[in-house]
Amino acid sequence: MTGQLAPLGADESQEMTDRPRDIRARRAAAALAAVVALAAPACGGPDISSGNDPLANASTIATVPPTVAGGAGSCEPGSPVTQLPLGLQVKGVLSGTGGADELWALFQDANGVPLQGSIPAATDLTVYWRVGGDHALNVSLVGSNDRLIDVGGERPEPLEGWTKAGEPWVSSFAFPQPGCWRLFVERGGRHGDVWVRVV
Protein backbone atom coordinates (compact mmCIF):
# COMPACT_ATOMS: atom_id res chain seq x y z
CA MET A 1 0.00 0.00 0.00
CA THR A 2 2.66 2.40 -0.87
CA GLY A 3 1.49 5.97 -1.62
CA GLN A 4 -1.86 5.59 0.12
CA LEU A 5 -2.83 7.31 3.37
CA ALA A 6 -4.42 5.39 6.14
CA PRO A 7 -7.90 6.56 7.12
CA LEU A 8 -8.13 8.79 10.17
CA GLY A 9 -9.42 7.38 13.38
CA ALA A 10 -12.41 8.98 15.16
CA ASP A 11 -10.18 10.88 17.62
CA GLU A 12 -7.92 12.23 14.86
CA SER A 13 -10.88 13.30 12.74
CA GLN A 14 -12.42 15.26 15.64
CA GLU A 15 -9.03 16.95 16.34
CA MET A 16 -8.81 18.20 12.73
CA THR A 17 -12.35 19.63 12.96
CA ASP A 18 -11.60 21.41 16.26
CA ARG A 19 -8.39 23.16 15.04
CA PRO A 20 -10.06 26.09 13.19
CA ARG A 21 -12.27 26.72 16.24
CA ASP A 22 -9.20 26.71 18.53
CA ILE A 23 -7.36 29.14 16.24
CA ARG A 24 -10.37 31.49 16.09
CA ALA A 25 -10.76 31.32 19.89
CA ARG A 26 -7.07 32.10 20.44
CA ARG A 27 -7.25 35.06 18.02
CA ALA A 28 -10.38 36.40 19.73
CA ALA A 29 -8.72 36.07 23.16
CA ALA A 30 -5.62 37.92 21.90
CA ALA A 31 -7.74 40.72 20.42
CA LEU A 32 -9.72 41.04 23.67
CA ALA A 33 -6.47 41.19 25.68
CA ALA A 34 -5.17 43.96 23.42
CA VAL A 35 -8.37 45.99 23.85
CA VAL A 36 -8.22 45.57 27.64
CA ALA A 37 -4.53 46.57 27.69
CA LEU A 38 -5.27 49.74 25.71
CA ALA A 39 -8.33 50.63 27.77
CA ALA A 40 -6.71 50.06 31.16
CA PRO A 41 -4.58 53.25 31.15
CA ALA A 42 -7.66 55.28 30.23
CA CYS A 43 -9.52 53.91 33.24
CA GLY A 44 -6.73 54.56 35.73
CA GLY A 45 -4.97 57.35 33.81
CA PRO A 46 -4.94 61.10 34.31
CA ASP A 47 -8.12 62.97 35.12
CA ILE A 48 -8.86 64.70 31.80
CA SER A 49 -11.27 67.20 33.35
CA SER A 50 -8.54 68.58 35.62
CA GLY A 51 -5.87 68.49 32.92
CA ASN A 52 -3.30 66.58 34.96
CA ASP A 53 -0.19 65.92 32.90
CA PRO A 54 0.53 62.16 32.79
CA LEU A 55 4.33 62.69 32.79
CA ALA A 56 6.07 62.18 36.10
CA ASN A 57 7.02 65.50 37.75
CA ALA A 58 5.21 67.41 35.01
CA SER A 59 3.07 70.45 35.57
CA THR A 60 -0.65 70.49 36.13
CA ILE A 61 -2.07 72.26 33.12
CA ALA A 62 -4.25 75.00 34.59
CA THR A 63 -7.49 75.62 32.75
CA VAL A 64 -7.68 79.01 34.45
CA PRO A 65 -4.54 80.78 35.66
CA PRO A 66 -4.49 81.33 39.40
CA THR A 67 -5.87 84.60 40.70
CA VAL A 68 -3.20 87.16 41.49
CA ALA A 69 -3.22 87.57 45.27
CA GLY A 70 -3.90 91.00 46.74
CA GLY A 71 -4.08 92.75 43.39
CA ALA A 72 -0.34 92.17 42.84
CA GLY A 73 0.56 92.63 39.21
CA SER A 74 -1.27 94.73 36.68
CA CYS A 75 -0.56 97.11 33.83
CA GLU A 76 -0.09 99.98 36.30
CA PRO A 77 2.88 100.15 35.97
CA GLY A 78 3.12 96.77 34.17
CA SER A 79 6.16 94.57 33.70
CA PRO A 80 9.43 96.41 32.97
CA VAL A 81 9.88 96.98 29.20
CA THR A 82 13.18 97.69 27.43
CA GLN A 83 13.56 98.63 23.77
CA LEU A 84 16.28 96.48 22.18
CA PRO A 85 17.44 96.30 18.55
CA LEU A 86 15.83 92.81 18.48
CA GLY A 87 12.42 94.03 19.72
CA LEU A 88 10.55 94.91 22.91
CA GLN A 89 11.94 92.99 25.87
CA VAL A 90 9.68 92.48 28.90
CA LYS A 91 10.82 91.10 32.27
CA GLY A 92 8.23 88.96 34.04
CA VAL A 93 7.98 87.41 37.49
CA LEU A 94 8.50 83.65 37.92
CA SER A 95 7.50 81.47 40.91
CA GLY A 96 7.73 77.81 41.81
CA THR A 97 10.65 75.40 41.86
CA GLY A 98 13.07 74.04 39.26
CA GLY A 99 15.18 75.86 36.69
CA ALA A 100 16.26 79.49 36.39
CA ASP A 101 14.48 82.17 38.43
CA GLU A 102 13.90 84.57 35.54
CA LEU A 103 11.13 85.08 33.00
CA TRP A 104 11.71 87.12 29.86
CA ALA A 105 9.68 87.81 26.72
CA LEU A 106 10.86 89.51 23.53
CA PHE A 107 8.22 90.74 21.06
CA GLN A 108 8.59 90.86 17.27
CA ASP A 109 6.02 90.87 14.50
CA ALA A 110 5.21 87.61 12.69
CA ASN A 111 7.87 88.36 10.04
CA GLY A 112 10.64 88.74 12.61
CA VAL A 113 10.64 92.56 12.49
CA PRO A 114 11.43 93.97 15.96
CA LEU A 115 8.53 95.82 17.60
CA GLN A 116 9.29 99.45 18.32
CA GLY A 117 7.72 101.34 21.24
CA SER A 118 4.44 99.45 21.76
CA ILE A 119 2.64 96.13 21.33
CA PRO A 120 -0.21 96.32 18.79
CA ALA A 121 -3.59 94.55 19.01
CA ALA A 122 -4.96 92.42 16.16
CA THR A 123 -1.45 91.85 14.77
CA ASP A 124 0.27 88.47 14.48
CA LEU A 125 3.25 88.45 16.82
CA THR A 126 6.22 86.21 17.49
CA VAL A 127 7.24 86.11 21.13
CA TYR A 128 10.56 84.63 22.20
CA TRP A 129 10.75 83.42 25.77
CA ARG A 130 13.47 82.65 28.27
CA VAL A 131 12.02 80.72 31.19
CA GLY A 132 13.25 78.21 33.74
CA GLY A 133 11.51 74.97 34.61
CA ASP A 134 11.17 71.60 32.96
CA HIS A 135 8.78 70.06 30.45
CA ALA A 136 6.85 72.00 27.82
CA LEU A 137 5.99 75.69 28.05
CA ASN A 138 2.31 76.65 28.15
CA VAL A 139 1.23 80.28 27.57
CA SER A 140 -2.23 81.72 28.28
CA LEU A 141 -3.44 85.27 27.67
CA VAL A 142 -5.73 86.78 30.30
CA GLY A 143 -7.56 89.95 29.24
CA SER A 144 -10.24 92.19 30.65
CA ASN A 145 -13.03 90.44 32.56
CA ASP A 146 -10.65 87.46 32.90
CA ARG A 147 -11.02 86.58 29.22
CA LEU A 148 -8.77 83.53 28.75
CA ILE A 149 -7.00 82.51 25.54
CA ASP A 150 -4.75 79.43 25.48
CA VAL A 151 -1.98 80.26 23.00
CA GLY A 152 -0.77 76.73 22.13
CA GLY A 153 2.00 75.84 19.70
CA GLU A 154 4.90 76.84 21.95
CA ARG A 155 8.15 75.22 20.86
CA PRO A 156 11.81 75.32 21.92
CA GLU A 157 13.68 77.77 19.72
CA PRO A 158 16.40 80.31 20.51
CA LEU A 159 16.64 83.83 19.07
CA GLU A 160 20.16 84.49 17.85
CA GLY A 161 21.78 87.33 19.77
CA TRP A 162 19.32 87.31 22.70
CA THR A 163 20.66 85.55 25.80
CA LYS A 164 18.99 85.45 29.19
CA ALA A 165 18.74 82.87 31.96
CA GLY A 166 16.38 79.96 31.30
CA GLU A 167 15.70 77.87 28.22
CA PRO A 168 14.62 79.45 24.90
CA TRP A 169 11.05 79.04 23.60
CA VAL A 170 8.92 80.76 20.99
CA SER A 171 5.18 81.25 20.53
CA SER A 172 2.97 83.02 18.00
CA PHE A 173 -0.33 84.77 18.66
CA ALA A 174 -2.26 88.03 18.33
CA PHE A 175 -3.88 90.05 21.11
CA PRO A 176 -7.53 90.31 19.99
CA GLN A 177 -8.06 93.81 21.40
CA PRO A 178 -6.23 96.70 23.08
CA GLY A 179 -5.98 96.90 26.84
CA CYS A 180 -4.15 95.36 29.75
CA TRP A 181 -3.11 91.74 29.16
CA ARG A 182 -1.57 89.22 31.52
CA LEU A 183 0.60 86.55 29.88
CA PHE A 184 0.51 83.59 32.25
CA VAL A 185 3.23 80.98 31.64
CA GLU A 186 3.68 77.49 33.06
CA ARG A 187 6.64 75.17 32.69
CA GLY A 188 6.91 72.12 34.93
CA GLY A 189 6.96 73.35 38.53
CA ARG A 190 7.33 77.01 37.47
CA HIS A 191 4.67 79.59 36.64
CA GLY A 192 4.76 83.32 36.17
CA ASP A 193 3.32 86.47 34.68
CA VAL A 194 4.19 89.17 32.18
CA TRP A 195 1.87 92.22 32.22
CA VAL A 196 1.68 94.34 29.05
CA ARG A 197 -0.38 97.25 27.75
CA VAL A 198 -1.57 96.53 24.19
CA VAL A 199 -2.55 99.45 21.91
URSULCOR-V40350 format. One record per residue. N is the residue number from 0. SS is DSSP state (h for helix, s for strand, l for the rest). OMEGA is omega in whole degrees, -180 to 180 (999 if undefined). D_FIRST is the distance of its C-alpha to the first C-alpha in whole Angstrom. Layout:
n = (N,N)
ss = (SS,SS)
omega = (OMEGA,OMEGA)
d_first = (D_FIRST,D_FIRST)
//
This chain:
n = (0,1,2,3,4,5,6,7,8,9,10,11,12,13,14,15,16,17,18,19,20,21,22,23,24,25,26,27,28,29,30,31,32,33,34,35,36,37,38,39,40,41,42,43,44,45,46,47,48,49,50,51,52,53,54,55,56,57,58,59,60,61,62,63,64,65,66,67,68,69,70,71,72,73,74,75,76,77,78,79,80,81,82,83,84,85,86,87,88,89,90,91,92,93,94,95,96,97,98,99,100,101,102,103,104,105,106,107,108,109,110,111,112,113,114,115,116,117,118,119,120,121,122,123,124,125,126,127,128,129,130,131,132,133,134,135,136,137,138,139,140,141,142,143,144,145,146,147,148,149,150,151,152,153,154,155,156,157,158,159,160,161,162,163,164,165,166,167,168,169,170,171,172,173,174,175,176,177,178,179,180,181,182,183,184,185,186,187,188,189,190,191,192,193,194,195,196,197,198)
ss = (l,l,l,l,l,l,l,l,l,h,h,h,h,h,h,h,h,h,h,h,h,h,h,h,h,h,h,h,h,h,h,h,h,h,h,h,h,h,h,h,h,h,h,h,l,l,l,l,l,l,l,s,l,l,l,l,l,l,l,s,l,l,l,l,l,l,l,l,h,h,h,l,l,l,l,l,l,l,l,s,s,s,s,s,l,l,s,s,s,s,s,s,s,s,s,s,l,l,l,l,l,l,s,s,s,s,s,s,s,l,l,l,l,s,l,l,l,l,s,l,l,l,l,l,s,s,s,s,s,s,s,l,l,l,l,l,s,s,s,s,s,s,l,h,h,h,l,s,s,s,l,l,l,l,s,s,l,l,l,l,l,l,l,l,l,l,s,s,s,s,s,s,s,l,l,l,l,l,s,s,s,s,s,s,s,s,s,l,l,s,s,s,s,s,s,s,s,s,l)
omega = (179,177,178,179,177,179,180,174,-178,-180,-179,180,179,179,179,-180,-177,-175,179,178,178,-179,178,-180,179,178,179,179,179,179,179,178,179,179,179,-180,179,-178,-176,179,-179,-179,-178,-176,-176,178,-175,-177,179,178,179,-180,-176,-180,178,179,180,-178,168,-177,-177,175,174,178,-179,177,178,-175,172,179,180,179,176,178,176,14,-176,178,-179,-178,177,175,176,174,-179,-178,178,179,-180,179,179,179,-176,179,178,-176,176,176,-178,-177,-177,177,-179,174,177,-173,171,173,-174,179,180,177,-179,174,-179,170,-177,179,-176,173,175,179,177,-177,168,-180,175,-176,164,-175,176,180,176,-176,-173,176,175,-179,175,175,177,-178,-180,-177,179,175,-174,176,175,-174,-179,177,178,-180,178,178,179,172,-178,177,179,-178,175,177,180,-179,-178,177,175,175,180,179,174,172,-174,-178,177,176,179,179,174,174,-179,-179,175,174,-177,-180,-178,173,-178,-176,167,-179,-179,173,-178,-177,999)
d_first = (0,4,6,6,9,9,12,16,18,22,23,21,21,25,25,24,27,29,29,31,34,34,34,37,39,39,40,43,44,44,46,48,49,50,52,54,54,56,58,59,62,63,64,66,67,70,73,73,76,78,76,75,74,70,71,72,76,76,79,79,80,83,83,87,88,90,94,97,99,102,102,102,101,102,103,106,106,103,101,102,102,102,102,100,100,96,97,98,97,97,97,96,95,92,91,89,87,85,86,89,92,93,92,93,92,93,94,93,92,89,89,90,94,96,98,102,104,102,99,98,97,94,93,90,90,88,89,88,88,88,87,86,83,80,77,77,81,82,85,87,90,92,95,98,97,94,92,89,87,84,84,80,78,80,78,79,81,84,88,89,92,92,92,92,91,87,84,85,83,84,84,85,87,90,93,93,97,100,101,100,96,95,92,90,87,84,82,80,83,86,88,91,93,95,98,99,101,100,102)
//
